[in-house]
Amino acid sequence: MNKIAENIIYTKDLTIGYRTKNRISVIAENINLSVQKGNMICILGKNGIGKSTLLRTLSKVQPKLKGEIYINNQSIESISITELSKMMSLVLTEKIPESNLKVYDLIALGRQPYTNWIGKLTDDDINQIEKAIKQTQVEDLLSKNHYELSDGQYQKVMITRSLSQNTEIITLDEPTAHLDILNKVEIFKLLKKLSAELHKTLLISTHEIQLAIQLADELWLMTDDKIICGSPKELIDNGSISNLFESEHIKFDANSKQFIINEY
């Protein structure tokens, strides 16, 4: 099935950053971005450039400084937290506090936006949970305590929880941080599957340049003064990726689609 050519998210003259009592710190401004429904978008850039800030702002975790954010043509300011949680789910790198919570119960927490005030799961809630478990193939983990999971297993479970939430949009902040190469690849292939087969819209901040180039539909390159958007091929061909980490120590090789160390 072809991806639906419609913008599920777009911004207008957005400014992101931090506001404290005494000062405003601007991270990036005049941001005009659009996200087509069902696309997998990876946000790349140097440490501290603002990738996580952009994700948190787009998901209303952090307030914008100026401008507008629209989701399904609604201003994000007009969407309640409960309604937004039915449209967008978050997968963060921070682990939840240690407790005796079983993996199944952790996944079931994704149904909180839909449960009644006593948190009772309906048949529909259970069906959504079981469908998410099947989609990510974590059946063998369900009886474990969440603190017993490896980093790779934990991240897979948190993605499963976001699937049980049944949102069109999933945002992920560094989903492969602290993972070995095999788990990095497995997580990225799972995310690509969710985009390609379930038509989930994915916004992912990451340092995994090679995986992003191979699997993303679109890249957002955050630089000191702007955000450059395009398909991986477009951004390789026009030199934008090569310039992203410009240094005397490394260079981007377009043939292998990865950065390599310059010879001494």
N, C-alpha and C positions, 0 to 999 in steps of 0.2 A: 504494500500500500504506500502511495506517495505521501510525503509529509504535507500537512495542511499548511498552505502558505498564508498564515495570518499571524499577526503579532500578539502574543499572549502577554508580553511585558514590553513597555517602552517608557523611556524617560524624556523629559523636556527640560533642558538647561539645568540639570541637576548638579548641586554642589554637595560633596560629602566631606565629613571631617568631625571635629569634636568641639562642643561648646561647653566651656566651664564658666564659673561665676565671673571670672575676670578677663577671659580671652576666648577668641575663636581660632581654632587651628584648622585650616583648610587643607585637605588631602588632595582633592581633585575638583575641578569645577567645569561648568559648561559641558556636562556629559549628556550626550544624546545617543541613546542606545535603543535597539529594538531586538526582540527575541521572537523568532518564529516558533509556533507551537510544534512540539515534538523534536526540537533540535537539542543536541548535546553541545554545550558551549563550555570551553575551558578558558579560564582567566590566568594569564601568565604575567610574570614580572618579577623584579628583584625583591628581596626581603624588605619589608617595611614600606613598599610602594603604595599599599592601600587595597590589596585584593580582598582581604577579609572585611575591611571597612565597607567596601562596595557591596559585598554579599550581604552583610548585616543590614545595610541601609535599604537594599532592595527588598529584604524580607521583613522590614519594619522592626527589627530587633534594636536598631540604632536610629535615632531621628536624623532626617536629612537636614542640611543647613539651609538650602534654597532649592527651588525648582519643583518639578512634579514627577511622580512615579505612577504609572497606570498599569493595572492588572486586569485583563479582560475588559479594557476600556473603562474601568472604574478607577478613580483616584484612590490611591492606597490610604489616604487620609479618611476616606469615607467608609472604609472596610473595617469592621470590628475585628478584634483579635480572634474571636471564635470563628467568624466567617473566613478570615484569612487563613486560619489553620485547616480549613477544609479545601483551600485552594493551593496552599504551599506548605511543604514540610521541610524540616531542617535536619541535616546530619552534621554534627559538630565533632571536633577532634577530642574535646574534653570528655573524660569518662565520668559516668555518674558516680556518686558516693557509694562506697562499699556497703552492701546490705545482703540479705538472704533472698533477694529477688531472683526468681528463676527466669531463664531465657524466655519461656513462653509468656510470662507475665510482663516482661520488659517489652516484648513485641506488642502485646495487647494494649500497652499504654498509648500506642498510636491511635487507638479508637477514642481517646478522651474527648475530642471535639464533638463526638456523636452520642456519647453515653449520657444517661440522665444524671440527676444530681447525686444519686447514690452509686454511680459508676457501674451499674449492672449491664453486662454484655447481652445484646439481643442476638437472635439467630443471624441477622445480617452482619453484625460485628464479628461474630465467630467465623462466618464464611469469608469475610475480608481478611481476617488473620490467617486462616488456613490457606487461602489463595496466595497470600504474600509468602508464607513459609514454603509453599511448593515452588514458587517462582525463583526463590533464592537457594532452595535445597538445603535448608538448615535443620531438617527434621531430627538429625542425630544430636543436636545441641539443646533441644527444648527442655530437658530435665536438669541441665547443668545450672549452677549458680552463675550469675553474670560475671563475677570476679574470677571464675575459673577459666574463662575464655582467653585464648591467645589474642594478640592485637588484631590479627587478620580475621579471626572468628568474630570478635567483638564488632568490628566495622561492618561485617556482613550482616550481623544481627541488627545493627542500627539502621542499615539500609532496609532490612526487612520491616522494621518498625515503621519507617517512613512509607513503605508500600502499603502496610495495613491501614495507614492514615488515608490512603486512596486520594491523593492530591494530584492535580495535573502537573504541578511544578515541584521539583525536588532541588534544594540547594545544598551543596556539600562543600565544607571548608577543609581543604587539605585532607581528603579522605584516605590517602595512602601514607600519611606521615607515620614514621616509626615502623613501617612494614618492610619486609625483605622483598627482593625483586619478584619472586614467584607470587607473593600475595598482592603486590602492586598490580601485576598483570591481571591476576584473577579479578580483582576489584574493578579495574577499568573495563575488562571484558564484560563483567556483569552490568556495569552502568551502560555500556553501549547496547547491550541486549535490551535493557529497560527502555531506552530511547527508540531503538529500531523496531522492537516487537510490541511494546506496550504504549508507544508514542508519548512517553513521559518527557517533559521538558526539563533538562538538567542544566544547572548552573554550577560549575565546579571551579574552585580556586585550587591551583596545584603548582608544584615545582617539577612535575613529571613531563618535561617538554617533549621527549621522544614519544611517549604514550599519547599525549595530547595531539601531537601532529598526526599520528597514525589513526586515531579513533574519533576525534572531535569533528562535528559538522562545521563549527566556527570557532575561531580563537579571538579573544580580546586581549591585546597586548597593552599592559599598563606601563607607560613611561612617565618621566618626570613632568611632562607638560600636556599629555593627551592620551587617549585610549584609541588604539588602532584595531579595527575589526575586519575580519575577512575569513575566507576559507583557508585551511593550512596551505594549500597550493598557491593561492594568491599571495599570501604573506611570505612564502618562501621565494616566489618568483620576483616580488618587488623589493626584496632585501630587508623587509621589516623584522623578520625573525633574526636574521643575521645581526641586525643593529641592536636587538633587545638587550644583549649582555656584551656589548662591544668592549673588548679588552685586548691587551697585548698578550694575555695568557691563553685565551681560547678563541676559536673561530668556528663558525657554523659551516658544516659540509652539507650542501644541498643534496648530494647523491645519497648519502647515508641517512640524511635527515636528523643529524644530531650534532651537538657541539663536541669539538675535539680539542685536545691540548696542543698549543703551538710548540714546535720543537725549540729546544734551547739553542 
